[in-house]
Amino acid sequence: MYRFDSRGQLEFPDFYLLFSGHLDPNNRWISLAQLIPWKLAEAIYLNSLCDDFGAPADIRYPTDVSLVNEAREKTEELIDELHLPLVGRAARPRTYRVKARRAFVAFTKKKRPGYKAIRRARKQQLGYLCRKTL
């Protein structure tokens, strides 16, 4: 549960800097910060927290391999879109999409992939990605 406690909150002019004393009240960032309605922003933030009941439970934690896999899938979509006007006139570029997908799924099925497996999977996906973009 979120509770606001203003007792510990420092105002900008009261903020002490170790080497130069206090912040200059004429500083442009300080003057801009004073223009922001902080209480309204906090109320909106609190309402969004209450409406969403905190953080979503289906958060995905991307690994390097999943990010490269997403990039590979996006490039496949781009290649398909760019090739649409040439269907029937030119062969579609080779993308090894089935092999790349199988390699990625095999990696994701590993319960606790080691360092070598992560490096190998990342290298494979980067290889498939670079093969398409050259």
ChimeraX commands (.cxc) that place a marker at each C-alpha (Angstrom):
marker #1 position 0.00,0.00,0.00 radius 0.5
marker #1 position 1.28,3.45,-0.87 radius 0.5
marker #1 position 1.21,6.14,1.80 radius 0.5
marker #1 position 2.58,9.63,1.36 radius 0.5
marker #1 position 4.63,11.03,4.20 radius 0.5
marker #1 position 5.75,14.62,3.64 radius 0.5
marker #1 position 7.77,14.86,6.84 radius 0.5
marker #1 position 10.92,13.36,5.31 radius 0.5
marker #1 position 10.63,15.12,1.97 radius 0.5
marker #1 position 13.17,17.89,1.39 radius 0.5
marker #1 position 12.31,20.99,-0.58 radius 0.5
marker #1 position 14.79,21.97,-3.28 radius 0.5
marker #1 position 16.19,25.02,-1.48 radius 0.5
marker #1 position 16.70,22.91,1.68 radius 0.5
marker #1 position 18.64,20.23,-0.18 radius 0.5
marker #1 position 22.28,20.33,0.97 radius 0.5
marker #1 position 25.10,19.57,-1.46 radius 0.5
marker #1 position 28.32,18.21,-0.03 radius 0.5
marker #1 position 30.76,20.48,-1.87 radius 0.5
marker #1 position 28.83,23.62,-2.76 radius 0.5
marker #1 position 26.25,24.17,-0.06 radius 0.5
marker #1 position 22.68,24.60,-1.26 radius 0.5
marker #1 position 20.97,24.52,-4.63 radius 0.5
marker #1 position 20.55,27.88,-6.31 radius 0.5
marker #1 position 16.82,28.85,-6.25 radius 0.5
marker #1 position 17.34,30.70,-9.57 radius 0.5
marker #1 position 18.50,27.53,-11.30 radius 0.5
marker #1 position 16.29,26.79,-14.32 radius 0.5
marker #1 position 15.63,23.19,-13.21 radius 0.5
marker #1 position 14.59,24.32,-9.74 radius 0.5
marker #1 position 12.24,26.94,-11.20 radius 0.5
marker #1 position 10.79,24.38,-13.61 radius 0.5
marker #1 position 10.31,21.90,-10.76 radius 0.5
marker #1 position 8.32,24.52,-8.86 radius 0.5
marker #1 position 5.92,24.81,-11.82 radius 0.5
marker #1 position 4.97,21.12,-11.64 radius 0.5
marker #1 position 1.87,20.38,-9.54 radius 0.5
marker #1 position 3.49,17.62,-7.48 radius 0.5
marker #1 position 0.42,16.91,-5.35 radius 0.5
marker #1 position -1.70,16.37,-8.48 radius 0.5
marker #1 position 0.98,14.15,-10.01 radius 0.5
marker #1 position 1.11,12.11,-6.83 radius 0.5
marker #1 position -2.68,11.76,-6.75 radius 0.5
marker #1 position -2.70,10.52,-10.36 radius 0.5
marker #1 position 0.10,8.10,-9.55 radius 0.5
marker #1 position -1.75,6.82,-6.49 radius 0.5
marker #1 position -4.96,6.34,-8.48 radius 0.5
marker #1 position -3.12,4.39,-11.16 radius 0.5
marker #1 position -1.61,2.16,-8.49 radius 0.5
marker #1 position -4.99,1.54,-6.89 radius 0.5
marker #1 position -6.69,0.87,-10.23 radius 0.5
marker #1 position -4.02,-1.56,-11.39 radius 0.5
marker #1 position -3.63,-3.28,-8.01 radius 0.5
marker #1 position 0.12,-2.87,-8.17 radius 0.5
marker #1 position 2.44,-4.35,-10.74 radius 0.5
marker #1 position 1.10,-6.73,-13.39 radius 0.5
marker #1 position 1.80,-10.40,-12.78 radius 0.5
marker #1 position 2.69,-11.26,-16.38 radius 0.5
marker #1 position 5.88,-9.22,-16.59 radius 0.5
marker #1 position 8.33,-10.72,-19.01 radius 0.5
marker #1 position 11.99,-10.46,-18.13 radius 0.5
marker #1 position 13.76,-10.34,-21.47 radius 0.5
marker #1 position 17.08,-12.04,-21.88 radius 0.5
marker #1 position 19.56,-11.14,-24.57 radius 0.5
marker #1 position 18.43,-14.13,-26.60 radius 0.5
marker #1 position 14.75,-13.18,-26.47 radius 0.5
marker #1 position 15.56,-9.63,-27.57 radius 0.5
marker #1 position 17.56,-10.92,-30.54 radius 0.5
marker #1 position 14.74,-13.35,-31.33 radius 0.5
marker #1 position 12.25,-10.47,-31.37 radius 0.5
marker #1 position 14.53,-8.53,-33.71 radius 0.5
marker #1 position 14.76,-11.60,-35.97 radius 0.5
marker #1 position 10.97,-11.95,-36.07 radius 0.5
marker #1 position 10.54,-8.25,-36.86 radius 0.5
marker #1 position 13.02,-8.45,-39.73 radius 0.5
marker #1 position 11.15,-11.48,-41.07 radius 0.5
marker #1 position 7.95,-9.42,-41.05 radius 0.5
marker #1 position 9.73,-6.56,-42.82 radius 0.5
marker #1 position 11.15,-8.92,-45.44 radius 0.5
marker #1 position 7.67,-10.36,-46.05 radius 0.5
marker #1 position 6.17,-6.87,-46.44 radius 0.5
marker #1 position 8.92,-5.69,-48.75 radius 0.5
marker #1 position 8.65,-8.84,-50.86 radius 0.5
marker #1 position 4.85,-8.60,-51.36 radius 0.5
marker #1 position 5.06,-6.54,-54.58 radius 0.5
marker #1 position 7.58,-9.04,-56.01 radius 0.5
marker #1 position 5.56,-12.22,-55.38 radius 0.5
marker #1 position 5.71,-14.36,-58.52 radius 0.5
marker #1 position 8.45,-12.24,-60.13 radius 0.5
marker #1 position 11.34,-12.88,-57.76 radius 0.5
marker #1 position 12.19,-15.52,-55.20 radius 0.5
marker #1 position 11.76,-14.61,-51.57 radius 0.5
marker #1 position 15.08,-14.22,-49.73 radius 0.5
marker #1 position 16.11,-17.17,-47.58 radius 0.5
marker #1 position 15.50,-16.47,-43.93 radius 0.5
marker #1 position 15.98,-19.86,-42.22 radius 0.5
marker #1 position 12.95,-18.93,-40.19 radius 0.5
marker #1 position 12.03,-22.50,-39.25 radius 0.5
marker #1 position 15.56,-23.38,-38.14 radius 0.5
marker #1 position 15.86,-20.13,-36.16 radius 0.5
marker #1 position 12.51,-20.66,-34.45 radius 0.5
marker #1 position 13.38,-24.26,-33.55 radius 0.5
marker #1 position 16.75,-23.19,-32.13 radius 0.5
marker #1 position 15.09,-20.48,-30.03 radius 0.5
marker #1 position 12.36,-22.79,-28.73 radius 0.5
marker #1 position 14.95,-25.43,-27.86 radius 0.5
marker #1 position 16.85,-22.80,-25.86 radius 0.5
marker #1 position 13.77,-21.51,-24.06 radius 0.5
marker #1 position 12.78,-25.04,-23.02 radius 0.5
marker #1 position 15.99,-25.43,-21.03 radius 0.5
marker #1 position 15.24,-25.10,-17.35 radius 0.5
marker #1 position 18.47,-23.37,-16.34 radius 0.5
marker #1 position 20.65,-22.69,-19.35 radius 0.5
marker #1 position 24.31,-22.31,-18.58 radius 0.5
marker #1 position 26.64,-19.61,-19.78 radius 0.5
marker #1 position 27.75,-21.62,-22.83 radius 0.5
marker #1 position 24.16,-22.39,-23.85 radius 0.5
marker #1 position 23.19,-18.71,-23.57 radius 0.5
marker #1 position 26.20,-17.64,-25.65 radius 0.5
marker #1 position 25.51,-20.33,-28.26 radius 0.5
marker #1 position 21.82,-19.39,-28.54 radius 0.5
marker #1 position 22.64,-15.68,-28.75 radius 0.5
marker #1 position 25.25,-16.34,-31.45 radius 0.5
marker #1 position 22.80,-18.51,-33.42 radius 0.5
marker #1 position 20.05,-15.90,-33.32 radius 0.5
marker #1 position 22.47,-13.12,-34.25 radius 0.5
marker #1 position 23.68,-15.28,-37.12 radius 0.5
marker #1 position 20.15,-15.76,-38.40 radius 0.5
marker #1 position 19.48,-12.04,-38.01 radius 0.5
marker #1 position 22.69,-10.94,-39.79 radius 0.5
marker #1 position 22.10,-13.45,-42.57 radius 0.5
marker #1 position 18.84,-11.68,-43.38 radius 0.5
marker #1 position 20.01,-8.10,-43.19 radius 0.5
marker #1 position 23.07,-8.44,-45.44 radius 0.5
marker link #1:1,2 radius 0.2
marker link #1:2,3 radius 0.2
marker link #1:3,4 radius 0.2
marker link #1:4,5 radius 0.2
marker link #1:5,6 radius 0.2
marker link #1:6,7 radius 0.2
marker link #1:7,8 radius 0.2
marker link #1:8,9 radius 0.2
marker link #1:9,10 radius 0.2
marker link #1:10,11 radius 0.2
marker link #1:11,12 radius 0.2
marker link #1:12,13 radius 0.2
marker link #1:13,14 radius 0.2
marker link #1:14,15 radius 0.2
marker link #1:15,16 radius 0.2
marker link #1:16,17 radius 0.2
marker link #1:17,18 radius 0.2
marker link #1:18,19 radius 0.2
marker link #1:19,20 radius 0.2
marker link #1:20,21 radius 0.2
marker link #1:21,22 radius 0.2
marker link #1:22,23 radius 0.2
marker link #1:23,24 radius 0.2
marker link #1:24,25 radius 0.2
marker link #1:25,26 radius 0.2
marker link #1:26,27 radius 0.2
marker link #1:27,28 radius 0.2
marker link #1:28,29 radius 0.2
marker link #1:29,30 radius 0.2
marker link #1:30,31 radius 0.2
marker link #1:31,32 radius 0.2
marker link #1:32,33 radius 0.2
marker link #1:33,34 radius 0.2
marker link #1:34,35 radius 0.2
marker link #1:35,36 radius 0.2
marker link #1:36,37 radius 0.2
marker link #1:37,38 radius 0.2
marker link #1:38,39 radius 0.2
marker link #1:39,40 radius 0.2
marker link #1:40,41 radius 0.2
marker link #1:41,42 radius 0.2
marker link #1:42,43 radius 0.2
marker link #1:43,44 radius 0.2
marker link #1:44,45 radius 0.2
marker link #1:45,46 radius 0.2
marker link #1:46,47 radius 0.2
marker link #1:47,48 radius 0.2
marker link #1:48,49 radius 0.2
marker link #1:49,50 radius 0.2
marker link #1:50,51 radius 0.2
marker link #1:51,52 radius 0.2
marker link #1:52,53 radius 0.2
marker link #1:53,54 radius 0.2
marker link #1:54,55 radius 0.2
marker link #1:55,56 radius 0.2
marker link #1:56,57 radius 0.2
marker link #1:57,58 radius 0.2
marker link #1:58,59 radius 0.2
marker link #1:59,60 radius 0.2
marker link #1:60,61 radius 0.2
marker link #1:61,62 radius 0.2
marker link #1:62,63 radius 0.2
marker link #1:63,64 radius 0.2
marker link #1:64,65 radius 0.2
marker link #1:65,66 radius 0.2
marker link #1:66,67 radius 0.2
marker link #1:67,68 radius 0.2
marker link #1:68,69 radius 0.2
marker link #1:69,70 radius 0.2
marker link #1:70,71 radius 0.2
marker link #1:71,72 radius 0.2
marker link #1:72,73 radius 0.2
marker link #1:73,74 radius 0.2
marker link #1:74,75 radius 0.2
marker link #1:75,76 radius 0.2
marker link #1:76,77 radius 0.2
marker link #1:77,78 radius 0.2
marker link #1:78,79 radius 0.2
marker link #1:79,80 radius 0.2
marker link #1:80,81 radius 0.2
marker link #1:81,82 radius 0.2
marker link #1:82,83 radius 0.2
marker link #1:83,84 radius 0.2
marker link #1:84,85 radius 0.2
marker link #1:85,86 radius 0.2
marker link #1:86,87 radius 0.2
marker link #1:87,88 radius 0.2
marker link #1:88,89 radius 0.2
marker link #1:89,90 radius 0.2
marker link #1:90,91 radius 0.2
marker link #1:91,92 radius 0.2
marker link #1:92,93 radius 0.2
marker link #1:93,94 radius 0.2
marker link #1:94,95 radius 0.2
marker link #1:95,96 radius 0.2
marker link #1:96,97 radius 0.2
marker link #1:97,98 radius 0.2
marker link #1:98,99 radius 0.2
marker link #1:99,100 radius 0.2
marker link #1:100,101 radius 0.2
marker link #1:101,102 radius 0.2
marker link #1:102,103 radius 0.2
marker link #1:103,104 radius 0.2
marker link #1:104,105 radius 0.2
marker link #1:105,106 radius 0.2
marker link #1:106,107 radius 0.2
marker link #1:107,108 radius 0.2
marker link #1:108,109 radius 0.2
marker link #1:109,110 radius 0.2
marker link #1:110,111 radius 0.2
marker link #1:111,112 radius 0.2
marker link #1:112,113 radius 0.2
marker link #1:113,114 radius 0.2
marker link #1:114,115 radius 0.2
marker link #1:115,116 radius 0.2
marker link #1:116,117 radius 0.2
marker link #1:117,118 radius 0.2
marker link #1:118,119 radius 0.2
marker link #1:119,120 radius 0.2
marker link #1:120,121 radius 0.2
marker link #1:121,122 radius 0.2
marker link #1:122,123 radius 0.2
marker link #1:123,124 radius 0.2
marker link #1:124,125 radius 0.2
marker link #1:125,126 radius 0.2
marker link #1:126,127 radius 0.2
marker link #1:127,128 radius 0.2
marker link #1:128,129 radius 0.2
marker link #1:129,130 radius 0.2
marker link #1:130,131 radius 0.2
marker link #1:131,132 radius 0.2
marker link #1:132,133 radius 0.2
marker link #1:133,134 radius 0.2
view
